């Protein structure tokens, strides 16, 4: 009820944004990447890793992707990275599950991103609410 006057409009907008980021954002990003970037099957290994990093960074704008990355890493301790790894990077790794603190270190950027998005949304809603209340 902060941005819109009707509670139903606010609820429908919130549900619509959630649905967009949950279902359609990944589809839209993949369509745009396929049209703008070259076909990944014809790239070298370095170019394919770069392609995957670009795709993951764009997908990580979505809070749904950040949450999925964080939950996957915390609940499955065998996950060591949230991006593509080469054999050289895995050469010295010990094949055992990561402790919780190490898993938390892997997902710390995702956790901070979710916290930052939540804080910004709250600050914007508070600002709009206070502006509307001061006017009336």
C-alpha positions, 0 to 999 in steps of 0.5 A: 500500500506504499506505492499504490492506493489499492491493497489489491493492486499492491498485492498483484504487483508483488505477485507479478514481480515474484512470478517474473523473477521466479519463472520468466527472468531466466528464460528472458536472460537465456533468449537475450544471451543466445541472440547477442553472444555466439553459440557456446558449442563453437567456443574454446574452453576459455571462451565457454567459461567466460560465456558461463560467467557472463550468464551467471552474473546476469542471472544473479541479479535475480533474488531467486538465483541468489537464494537458490545458490545460497541454499544449494551450497549450504544444504549440500556441503559437497558443492565447492563453487557456484561457477564453472571450475576447470581441472586445474582449479580442482587439482588440490581439492580434498574430496570431502564435504565442506564444513558449514563455515567454509560453505558460508564463506562460499555463499557470503556474496549471495547472502550480502546481496540478498540482505542489500536488496531487502534493505534497499526495498525496505528503505524505499518503502519507508521513504515513500510511506513517510512522504505520503504520510507527511502530505496528508 
